[in-house]
Every structure is written in C-alpha cells, then in structure tokens.
Amino acid sequence: MAIPGNKDTRDGVLFSLPFVLIYLFLLVFPIIFGLCISFYKWDILSSRKFIGLGNYISLFKDKTFYTSLWHTFQFVFMTTPILMVAGFLMALFVNSKSLLRGAGENIFFIPYVLSITVIGTLWAWLFQKNYGLFNQLFMLLGHAKVGWLTDPQKAMWSVSAATIWWTAGFNMILFSAGMKQISAEVYESARIDGAGYFRILKDITIPLLRPTIVLCLLLQIIASFKVFGQVFVMTGGGPYGKTRVLIQYIYENGFTYFKMGYSSAMAYVLFLLIMVISVVYYKIMGRDK
C-alpha cells in the first residue's frame, strides 16, 4: 500500500481511506442491510418483525412475481441477440476504411450518453398512438394506427426497440476495442494467402474476438436483467402488466407499498440469478485459458 519511493504505509492508508469508507457505506452496508431486512416484515413506519424465510416463501407463491420474472426474461431474449449483432456490425463499420467511420462512431454512440428519462420520453412520443411519428408514417402509407405501447402483444417489443437504439453503441465500443487489439500482421498474412473479406471475418476476426464477445454478452445479459427506467417511463408496466419487469415489481413493493422486507427478498433472488450467470461466464473464460 506504500507509495513508490515512500516506505511509510501511512500515506497509502490515508489516501485510500476516503474510497474505502465510501465503498463500505454505499456498497457493503446496503448489501448486508438488504439481506438482513429480507428476513423481516417491515414497512419503515413501524418496528421490524423477524419472520425468517417468510418473505421468500411468500415470494414463491406470488403469481405477479413469476409474471414479472417472465417479462424480464422476455426482455433479455428480445434485446440481447439483436444488441450483440448490432454492436458487432457497428464495430466492423467504424474499423473499416470508410470515410464515414468517424462520423458513424459518434452517431452510434451518442444515444448512449443520453439519460434514460430522455430516451423513454422521446420514444414514448414516437410510439404515441394518435400523433406519434411512426403512426403518422403508417397513416401516410394507408395503414391503420398501431398501439405500440397500448397493445399487449407489441408493448414489450416497443420498449425493446428503444433499448436497442439506446445501448447498441456501448457494445460497439467494446467490440471496436477488441478488433483494434488484433494484430494487423495477421490480417496481412491472410490477405497474402488469398483470403477474402468474409473468410477473414469468419476465421480470424470472430475467433480472436471471442473473449470480447463473452464479456459483452455477460454485461448485456446483466444489464437487460436490470431493466427498469425505460419500462417505467414508456409504459409504467402496462398494458395490463404485460411489461412489468422484476425490478419494477421490487420498486413497487418497496417504495409504493413499503414492503421493504419482501422487496429485499425479491432483490436477492435477482442477485442470485445474476450471480449464476457470472459463474457461467468465469467458467467459459477459464475454459478459454
């Protein structure tokens, strides 16, 4: 912990102390406190009552919990494959010799710097049934209005479309960084041997990019499991609860109905799901090594 050239470890301790305190207060304490209150019945306003595994037992009998979890899985399955492919194609473009690659990189990444409130409000306007841009274009082409956010069959797809537009640029950055680490000599050797563009892409780029693909896939799945903001802004969980995801159900129980213990129990179930995915990821990476 000592600073190079300075054998006095007190400086290292002193400089790292603010970070350690913030880390303990904002991360470690909430994790431990959340686990503790998941074993209590607590509405904030009254004293806590210990009920053991009561919240977890109630949770697995709650139909809304299962439907919210299913909607979360739906969102993961709808967005993850498209975001992976879109990010990869964007990265190929910005690493090409096109004169527009610089502009393309900015255009692809700009949506990601916008806040979730801006994204949700913007796409809610675009999808609005009566005066939204998409329905105006449909009507010009002679089609009837579509309830993008009010039709139970289309609402989750509409939220997914907004999410894909918003976050694909982040995957592009990861893929682009991975592509830039591949040696130019490898590509040059392949071209000398007569390999074409698609042969190089299939036999060199994708195999050498595998660690980045695994990393990107893991981050994307975790991010998709934590979806909340765009759903809350665009549909509020409707219509008929068809877009209510697990994070929103946790939020409703915790901050609308003040069932703090129950919402903490659900949060820990989600945490376990994400942890299982992380373990699978590390096993895959270990196999690669």
N, C-alpha and C positions, 0 to 999 in steps of 0.2 A: 504493500500500500504506500510505500515511501515514494516520494517524487524523485526521478532520476537525478543523481548528483547530491541528493539530500537524504542522509541516513535517518533523519528524525521522522518517525512514522506519525508523529502528532499532526504534521501538516496534512498528510493524506487523510487522516481521520477527520480533521477539521473541515477540509474541503468536501469530503463525501457525506458528511453528516446531514446537510440540508436535503440532499437527494434521498438518503436512507430514511429520514423522518417523513418526508412526503410520500415515499413509497410505502412505508408501513401504515401511514394514516389513510391514504387514498386507495390502496390496493389490498394490502394484507388484512387490515382491520375489517373492511366491508365484507371480504370473503369469509372470514371467521364468524363475524357477526351474523351474516346472512345464513350461514349453516346453523348457527345456534337458534335463531328465531324460527327456522323451518320446523323445529320441534315444539313450537309454542302456538297457542291460539292468542293472537294479539291484534288489536285494532288501533294501536297507537294511543288512543284516548284513555284506555283503562290498563290495568296491570296485566302482565303476561301470565298465561296459564299453561303449564307444561302438559303436553298431550302425547309426547313420544313420537311414534310414527303415524299419528292420527292424520296429519296433513297429507302424508304420502299415500296412506290407504284411501283417503277421500279422493285424492287426485286420480288414482287409477279406476275410480268408479264414476268419474266426471266425463260425460259424453262430450261436453264442449272442449275439454282438454284434448280428447282424441281428434275431434274435428279440426281444432286449431293446429295440432301437431301434423295432421294430414295436409292441411293447407300449406304449412311450412315446407313439407316435403315436396308438394306440388310445385311451389315456387322454386325450390332448389333444382328440381328436374327440368323445369321450364327454362331457367336462366343459365345454369352452369354450362351445358354444352354449347349454347349459342355464344356466350361470352368468351369461352375458350377459343372457339373458331374465329370469332370476330377479332379478338385481340391478336391472334396469330397472323391473320391476314393483314391487319393494320401494320403489324411489326414488319412483315415482308415488304409492304409498300414503303415504309419510312426507311428501310435499309436497302431499298433498290437504288438504281441510278437515275430515277425520275427527277426532273427539275422541280416537281411539286412536293417532294418528300418533306421538305422543311415546313411548308405550309400545312401539309397533311398531318404532321406530328402535332402541330399546335391545334388544328381543328379537332382532331380526335381526342386530345387531352383536355381541352377547355371545359367540356361539360363536367368533368370530374372535380374541378375546383369550385363548382357552384354548390351552394348548400342544399340540403335535402328539402327544405321548405320551398326554395325557388324551383327546384326540379318538380316537386309534387304539384305546386300551384300551376306551373307552366303546362304540364301535361294534363292536368285536370281541365284547364281551359281548352287545350287542343282536342280533348276527348269529349267535351261537353256536347250533349245530345242536340240541342236546338241551334246554337250558334258557334259550336266548335269548328275549327278549321277542317278536320277530317270529314265531318258530316257535310260541311259546305261543299267540299270537293266531290263527295259521293252524290250529292243532290245535283251538281252540275253535270255529272255523268249519267243522271237519270235513275239513280238508286235511292232507296228509302233510307231514312235516318237509322243509325245503328246506336244502340245503347251501350257504348263502350264500357262505361263504368256502372251501368244500371242493369245490364243483362248478366245473370249469374254465370252463364257459360262463357262470357267474354271478359268479365271484370279482372280476373287474375292474369289473363293474357295481356290486358292493357297495362296493368301495373308492371308486369314483366318487361314489356316493350320499353316503358320509361326507364326502368332499371338498366336494361341493356344499353340504351343510349347514354345513360349517365356514367356507367362504370367500365365500359369496354376499354376506355383509354388507359385505365390503370393496368389492365392485363397487357396492353400494347407496350407499356414501358418495361414491364418485366421481360416479355418475350424479346423486345428490342435489345435490352441489355444482355440477354443470353446469346443472341445472334452475334453481337459485336465481340463476344469473347471467343468465337470460333475463328481459328487462325485462317488468314487469307491464303496461306500456302496450301492448305487443304483443298480449298476451292480451286486454286490454280492448277494443282496436280490433277484434280478430277477433270477439269476442262481440257488439259493436255491429253488425258486419256480418252477424250471424246464424249464425256458425259454431258447430257443436255440439262436444261433448267430443272425439269421435273425429276430427273434421275438424281441430280444433286440434292434437290429438296427432300426426296424420299430416303436416300441412302446416307446423306451427310447431315443436313440441317436438322431434321427431326430427331434422329438418334442422338446427336450430340447435344440437342436441346432438352433431352429427357429430364434431367434434374430440374430445369426451369419449369417444364410442363407439370411435373409433380408438385412443385412448390406453388405454382399458380393455381393448380386445381384445388389444393388444400385451402389456400387463402380464399378462393372463390366460394367453396362449399361452406366454410365457416362464416363468411360474410353473408351468404344467402340464408343461412340458418338464423342469423341475427336481424333479418329484415323487419322493419317496423315503420320508419319515418314515412316512406313513400306510400305505404298502405294506409297509414293513419291520415295523411293529408289528402290522398286522392279518393279513397272510398270510406274511410272510417271503419273498415272491416266489413262493410256491406258489399253487395246487396244480400240481405238475409244471412249475414255472417259468412258468406262464401269466400271472402278474402281475409277473414280474421286469422292472423297467424299467431304463433305461440307467444312471441314477445308482446304482442298487443294484449293477449289474454292475461299475461303476467302483469302488465301495466294496469289493466282494468281492475284486477283483483287487489293489487297493491295500493293504487292511488285513487281509485274510484270507490271501491267497496271497503278499503282499508283492511283487507285480509292479508296482513303482512306475512304471517307465517305460511299461509297457503301459497302466496305468490313466490315466497322464497323457496318452498319445496319444488315448485314448477321450474324455477330458475336453475336449481341444482340438477334436475332431470335433464334440462337442456345442456347444462355444463357437462354432464356425463356423456351425452351424445357427442358433443364436440370433442371431448377427450378421447373417445373411442376412435373417432376419425383421425385425430392427431397421432394416436398409437399406430394406426394402419399406415399413416404417412411415414413415420420413422422406420417402420419395418420395411417399407418399399425402398426407402433411401439406403437402409442398411444392406438390403439385397443388392442394390446397385454397386455399393462399395466392394 
